[in-house]
Every structure is written in structure tokens, then in C-alpha cells.
Amino acid sequence: MPDPNSPPPAAFRSAVRSLASVRPRPELVVRPLEAPPRLAPYSWATSVEADIGHRGDGTDDLDEPDTSGRLILLHDPEGQERWEGTFRLVCFVQARLEPGQLGDDMLPRIGWSWLTDALDHAGAGFTALGGTVTQTSSVRFGGLSADGGGPGDTPPREDDVELRASWSPTESDGDLSRHAVAFASLVSTAAGLPPVGAVPLSRSPG
């Protein structure tokens, strides 16, 4: 384990700066996270949240976002064989499903394509990519439900898709900003946000 009194390696500090320098679209809220311990000698983490009901300046307080994600950077100066390098990126994204999407056999493939397309479009180099896409359903009862519920009430149900993945960046200069761009794009796609620059169709007042 590294000496807690010694500064992190320059390569790790540079990688963190490049990830943190990316400013995603304003509908996404970025917050620092406490990186999970013991996964690697050095780690860093951030969260990105989106809510299709919010179109503010990116500072909304999202208690229960429709879509949320975490990105974790791991660094082992000695390298790890399964990483195929000294850096590893780990991500988790959870998005709310529409009722008609639950049970769609194509959903896992579609969810995985959100990640691979985001990496490709951002021009992020990677190797040793792997992960899972899972559909989950949960029903809230009693005090855990949104309104507390009552006798005879139908408890609220939430259906979600969860994507967990990790990959090793291949950039030789330590600039991982394209991976941060890809992650923000992944969260945006999972949230159903339109492409940047697209003008959403609005319903004419009737």
C-alpha cells in the first residue's frame, strides 16, 4: 500500500485532472465521490446524475434522479495482469425504464451499446472491456413508498436497467478526458436526453 504521507504518483494526478476537467452538458449534475478503498493503491471517483424532469443549469438537487452513474479511476503503478495496464476505469449506471421496456430481450444489448458507442464516438482508447446489463424491479411498501401509502393502495413500482462495466484506457499520454466525455454521453443516452444541439419538439398549446 502507498505511504499516506506521500503524494500520489504524477501519472495518477494527471489522469485525475484530465477526468475532472470535462464539463458535461448542463442537464447533468456532477459531484465528487469518496472512492471505494482497497480496490487499488490509488483511486478517484465522481458521480453524474440526470433527471428528465429537470432542465436547469446543472445545479438541481436531485434526491431521486431518473438516471445516475458513478465513474471510478483505479491506478496501480505496478500494473495488474487482468487490467493489461496500470489504470482501470469502472462505471455503474442506473436508469429508469418505461413500463413497456421491461422484459425486452434486446434491452441488455441496447444498454451495452450505449457504452460501446459512447467510447467509440468520444475516441476513447480501451482494452479488456467487460461488464453486465441487468433489468431490476422493486416495489416500495409502507414508509419507504413515496407517499407512505395506505391500506388497499397499489404500492409504487420502479423498473430499472443497471449497467456495470470496467475497461483499461490505452492513451499513452495519460489524458483520460475522452473517457469522461464518453461516460457523460452514456449517462445522457440512458436518461433519454436528446443529442446536444438538437431542438426538442414541443407540443403546441391547445
PyMOL commands that set and color helices and strands:
alter all, ss='L'
color gray80, all
select helices_A, chain A and resi 10-20+99-101+107-122+142-144+177-191
alter helices_A, ss='H'
color red, helices_A
select strands_A, chain A and resi 29-33+42-50+67-80+85-96+126-139+157-169
alter strands_A, ss='S'
color yellow, strands_A
deselect
rebuild
show_as cartoon
